[in-house]
Structure formats: C-alpha cells, structure tokens
C-alpha cells in the first residue's frame, strides 16, 4: 500500500472476523458473543500459524475500486488493539526522542484490567501517530511493515472460502470505498495475497463453511452455489430493492425447508422450485399496495437502528458523561418517545416519528451503490460464518438486507438535521458509512438479542422487513 493507507485501523472488537484474529492471545478476549468466542478459540487452537501467501488463491470483487485519500476518519473512529509483539516493536522505535510526540502524551492505553493494550489517541480524537496532514508517523519513518497489522488491513476483510481460496470484502465505513474511488481492487492481487497471508491462519481447507440455517451444514461447493444465487437476486432489474431482498431471503427459507425434508437429495431441484415460488410470491406482493409494518415490526426495527446509528469515539469511552448519553440514547430508542439522542457528529436530536414521515426519496445513484454494496458483501462472504459472528447464511443474509432500511433511516435523520426535506446521495453515503462501521463488528448487531430481532423481522417469509423497505423507499425506487 502507499503511505496514504496509513490511516486505516480496525475496530476494537476484531475477534468475530477471521481476518482480524491476533495470534498471541485467545481471541475470546476480542469477541463479544458466546458463539463467536467458542468458534474463534477453537480455530486459534487448531490453526495457530501464518498462511504461506504464495499458496493462497485470493478472489477480489471486480466492481470495487479503492485507494486511500487520507481522510483520517478511520484513525479517529476506531480503537486499535495491538499485540505484545507490536507494542514492543513500537517501543523500540524511541518515539519520545523524535520530538514528534508531545511530552506527556502516552503511546498506549490499557484495555481495562485485561493486560492488553491499544494505541492511544490525541486530545482531538486522532490516533497518537496521526500527523496533521492525515498520514501516519510510523509509516513515514519506518515504512508500512512497521505498522500494526490491523492498520495495514483496513479497509479489507479476508474470509476463507474452501481449500486455499480466500474471498476479499471491504469495509464501507471508508468514504473512498463507498465512493468507489481509486484503483481497481483486482489490480492489487500481490498486495492482497500478502495481507491475507499475514491475517489468516494456516490449513484453511479445514475451516468449515457457514451453515445454510440452524442444523443444515453445507459443503464449500454448496455454499458458493447458494451465495451465487443470492447475488443473482440483487441483479434483477425488473424488481425493486425491497422485492430483490425479500426474494433472496424467501428463497433461502424455502430452500432450507426443502433441505430439511430431504437432506442432500435433489438439491438442484429444490433450489429451482424455491426460486420459482419465491419470485412468484414477490411479484404478487409488488403488484399490490405496499403493506404496512405492524407495531411489533416497527418496535423491533427501531431498536435495531439504534445499534447502528452510533460511532463511539475512543476518547469518550468510559467517561461518565458519555455513559449517561448512551443511557439516554438507549431509552429513547427503546421507547420511541421524545427525541433521539445523536451519537454521531452531524446529527441533532430528532423525533423518531419525524424520521419516518418528514423525508424520503431514492436519490439518483442509489441503485448502483446498493448493487455494489451487496455484491461486495456477498462475494466476500462478509455476511455469514467467519465473516459475521458465525451466523448461518439464512440469518446473515437477513441481517445484511436490513442494512438498507437502517441506512435510509440514518440518511433521513441527517437530512432533517440540516433542515432538508429530501435525502441526497451524500446523505446515503454518510449513513452507510455509519451503518457498515458497526455491521459485522459491533457486538450489539451480532449477539443473541440481535439474532432475535432479525428473525422477528424475517418471519412470514420476510414480510415485516419487506414492508419496512417499501415504506422507507416509497414508489421512487
């Protein structure tokens, strides 16, 4: 990577994703869900060594571009936990003697009483090694290889895909990823192979694929066929986005039901039948008036949005004022009364009902953005298994589909905060960066409570989630 990529760092909760497991400690210390903790520790015990990079077949999304443009947002939004070896390497660089670090500014901060450490932040919220020009002091003085691994990985995420195959996804919390700015990701094959070799454990062929649904394991070849089918649903131009996402989720539910009746038998026939049924049901729904979400759906969805509409600055965590603000925000999201408390810079207190009723629209350019977003996440297996808290394909796709209405709510909130009646594409970019900052990495969107919320929204073939999407997008899709 060029020096400009120096700003990239991963969030504190890194254990849920196989691409981010530190090798010198149990991953349970980075995980925040029981299933993710058990799965990650098991993988650590079995696959403790680095993967030879030349042996990897790294598959990157053809439609995605990326280069770092030194916005330094990632250096401010994330905590970067470091390994013992990385801490020792940085200490050996003698930063206090360089004059670049202000006197009294610590380089590291402890993570509670765990004995682990993260990079410290400056008073303005930037990483201690962030220069005023948006570049990294470590990179500038010692080269990219001297930086912590998590800094070098961002915004990439690497997930095993069977055998020596590795799928590459990207974090849309990076503005350059959202805007598709930079060189094609496929042009960085050697760089991606090197990063994947450093990030992933060895013996990838022994890692199991995600289940189709609870109790329905898949082989890697079957998993890839299912993912290819899901990617095909988001490509159907005659269907609106609510219909595409519901059709994909409904197809998975029908396929899982057929698989339970005759496991492993007539898989192609079951998939084809489910495809016909799903498309027929969705086309019938699309021809009718938009259904209204029921009270339960609105309540569950509102709570779900609350876990996405936040970016906790590392300099604020643990402070009494911030904890009080979090409590007030949680109560507002849970009840739906009063004004929502903003936990993101650029938003102001706004009533939930106002977000639902006062703004709307489907800005020009949204179709291309969402098509690329879903294709990158599906192609990169960044929605199930090792890429999403160990969830099944069925639950993981439902959670991924819910990112669209969640993003639209945050985009509406931003428009209202700027006294506008219509959302714009920059509003959607702003909102998606916030939503994807949390999706797959924040414990609040991957724990048991989150799975219950997603299953409630996905009940009856996904009709509650479909109704929410229709309501938020309207007739302008």
Secondary structure as the mmCIF struct_conf table of DSSP 4:
data_model
#
loop_
_struct_conf.conf_type_id
_struct_conf.id
_struct_conf.beg_label_comp_id
_struct_conf.beg_label_asym_id
_struct_conf.beg_label_seq_id
_struct_conf.end_label_comp_id
_struct_conf.end_label_asym_id
_struct_conf.end_label_seq_id
HELX_RH_3T_P HELX_RH_3T_P1 UNK A 3 UNK A 7
BEND BEND1 UNK A 12 UNK A 12
TURN_TY1_P TURN_TY1_P1 UNK A 15 UNK A 16
BEND BEND2 UNK A 17 UNK A 17
HELX_RH_3T_P HELX_RH_3T_P2 UNK A 18 UNK A 20
BEND BEND3 UNK A 23 UNK A 25
HELX_RH_3T_P HELX_RH_3T_P3 UNK A 27 UNK A 29
TURN_TY1_P TURN_TY1_P2 UNK A 30 UNK A 30
BEND BEND4 UNK A 33 UNK A 33
HELX_RH_AL_P HELX_RH_AL_P1 UNK A 34 UNK A 46
BEND BEND5 UNK A 49 UNK A 49
STRN STRN1 UNK A 50 UNK A 50
HELX_LH_PP_P HELX_LH_PP_P1 UNK A 51 UNK A 52
HELX_RH_3T_P HELX_RH_3T_P4 UNK A 53 UNK A 55
STRN STRN2 UNK A 57 UNK A 59
TURN_TY1_P TURN_TY1_P3 UNK A 62 UNK A 63
STRN STRN3 UNK A 65 UNK A 65
HELX_RH_AL_P HELX_RH_AL_P2 UNK A 73 UNK A 77
STRN STRN4 UNK A 81 UNK A 82
HELX_RH_AL_P HELX_RH_AL_P3 UNK A 84 UNK A 91
TURN_TY1_P TURN_TY1_P4 UNK A 92 UNK A 93
HELX_RH_3T_P HELX_RH_3T_P5 UNK A 95 UNK A 97
TURN_TY1_P TURN_TY1_P5 UNK A 98 UNK A 98
BEND BEND6 UNK A 99 UNK A 99
BEND BEND7 UNK A 101 UNK A 101
HELX_LH_PP_P HELX_LH_PP_P2 UNK A 102 UNK A 102
TURN_TY1_P TURN_TY1_P6 UNK A 103 UNK A 104
BEND BEND8 UNK A 107 UNK A 107
STRN STRN5 UNK A 108 UNK A 110
TURN_TY1_P TURN_TY1_P7 UNK A 112 UNK A 113
BEND BEND9 UNK A 114 UNK A 115
STRN STRN6 UNK A 117 UNK A 119
STRN STRN7 UNK A 121 UNK A 121
TURN_TY1_P TURN_TY1_P8 UNK A 123 UNK A 124
BEND BEND10 UNK A 125 UNK A 126
STRN STRN8 UNK A 127 UNK A 127
TURN_TY1_P TURN_TY1_P9 UNK A 128 UNK A 129
STRN STRN9 UNK A 130 UNK A 130
TURN_TY1_P TURN_TY1_P10 UNK A 132 UNK A 133
BEND BEND11 UNK A 134 UNK A 134
STRN STRN10 UNK A 136 UNK A 136
HELX_RH_AL_P HELX_RH_AL_P4 UNK A 137 UNK A 142
HELX_RH_3T_P HELX_RH_3T_P6 UNK A 144 UNK A 146
BEND BEND12 UNK A 147 UNK A 147
HELX_RH_AL_P HELX_RH_AL_P5 UNK A 149 UNK A 153
TURN_TY1_P TURN_TY1_P11 UNK A 154 UNK A 155
STRN STRN11 UNK A 156 UNK A 160
BEND BEND13 UNK A 162 UNK A 162
TURN_TY1_P TURN_TY1_P12 UNK A 163 UNK A 164
STRN STRN12 UNK A 165 UNK A 170
TURN_TY1_P TURN_TY1_P13 UNK A 172 UNK A 173
BEND BEND14 UNK A 174 UNK A 174
HELX_RH_AL_P HELX_RH_AL_P6 UNK A 175 UNK A 179
TURN_TY1_P TURN_TY1_P14 UNK A 180 UNK A 180
BEND BEND15 UNK A 182 UNK A 183
STRN STRN13 UNK A 184 UNK A 184
HELX_RH_3T_P HELX_RH_3T_P7 UNK A 185 UNK A 188
HELX_RH_AL_P HELX_RH_AL_P7 UNK A 189 UNK A 199
BEND BEND16 UNK A 200 UNK A 200
STRN STRN14 UNK A 201 UNK A 201
BEND BEND17 UNK A 202 UNK A 202
HELX_RH_3T_P HELX_RH_3T_P8 UNK A 204 UNK A 206
BEND BEND18 UNK A 207 UNK A 207
HELX_LH_PP_P HELX_LH_PP_P3 UNK A 208 UNK A 211
BEND BEND19 UNK A 212 UNK A 212
STRN STRN15 UNK A 213 UNK A 213
TURN_TY1_P TURN_TY1_P15 UNK A 214 UNK A 215
STRN STRN16 UNK A 216 UNK A 216
HELX_RH_AL_P HELX_RH_AL_P8 UNK A 220 UNK A 233
TURN_TY1_P TURN_TY1_P16 UNK A 234 UNK A 235
TURN_TY1_P TURN_TY1_P17 UNK A 237 UNK A 238
BEND BEND20 UNK A 239 UNK A 239
HELX_RH_AL_P HELX_RH_AL_P9 UNK A 241 UNK A 261
BEND BEND21 UNK A 262 UNK A 262
TURN_TY1_P TURN_TY1_P18 UNK A 263 UNK A 264
BEND BEND22 UNK A 265 UNK A 266
HELX_RH_AL_P HELX_RH_AL_P10 UNK A 267 UNK A 287
BEND BEND23 UNK A 288 UNK A 288
HELX_LH_PP_P HELX_LH_PP_P4 UNK A 289 UNK A 293
HELX_RH_AL_P HELX_RH_AL_P11 UNK A 295 UNK A 308
BEND BEND24 UNK A 309 UNK A 309
STRN STRN17 UNK A 310 UNK A 310
TURN_TY1_P TURN_TY1_P19 UNK A 314 UNK A 318
HELX_RH_AL_P HELX_RH_AL_P12 UNK A 320 UNK A 335
BEND BEND25 UNK A 338 UNK A 338
STRN STRN18 UNK A 339 UNK A 340
HELX_LH_PP_P HELX_LH_PP_P5 UNK A 341 UNK A 342
STRN STRN19 UNK A 343 UNK A 343
BEND BEND26 UNK A 344 UNK A 344
TURN_TY1_P TURN_TY1_P20 UNK A 345 UNK A 346
STRN STRN20 UNK A 350 UNK A 351
HELX_RH_AL_P HELX_RH_AL_P13 UNK A 352 UNK A 357
BEND BEND27 UNK A 358 UNK A 358
STRN STRN21 UNK A 360 UNK A 360
TURN_TY1_P TURN_TY1_P21 UNK A 364 UNK A 365
HELX_RH_AL_P HELX_RH_AL_P14 UNK A 366 UNK A 379
TURN_TY1_P TURN_TY1_P22 UNK A 380 UNK A 383
BEND BEND28 UNK A 384 UNK A 384
HELX_RH_3T_P HELX_RH_3T_P9 UNK A 385 UNK A 387
TURN_TY1_P TURN_TY1_P23 UNK A 388 UNK A 390
HELX_RH_AL_P HELX_RH_AL_P15 UNK A 393 UNK A 417
TURN_TY1_P TURN_TY1_P24 UNK A 418 UNK A 419
BEND BEND29 UNK A 421 UNK A 421
STRN STRN22 UNK A 422 UNK A 422
HELX_RH_AL_P HELX_RH_AL_P16 UNK A 425 UNK A 438
TURN_TY1_P TURN_TY1_P25 UNK A 439 UNK A 441
BEND BEND30 UNK A 442 UNK A 442
HELX_RH_3T_P HELX_RH_3T_P10 UNK A 443 UNK A 445
TURN_TY1_P TURN_TY1_P26 UNK A 446 UNK A 446
BEND BEND31 UNK A 447 UNK A 447
HELX_RH_AL_P HELX_RH_AL_P17 UNK A 448 UNK A 457
TURN_TY1_P TURN_TY1_P27 UNK A 458 UNK A 458
HELX_RH_AL_P HELX_RH_AL_P18 UNK A 459 UNK A 473
TURN_TY1_P TURN_TY1_P28 UNK A 474 UNK A 475
#
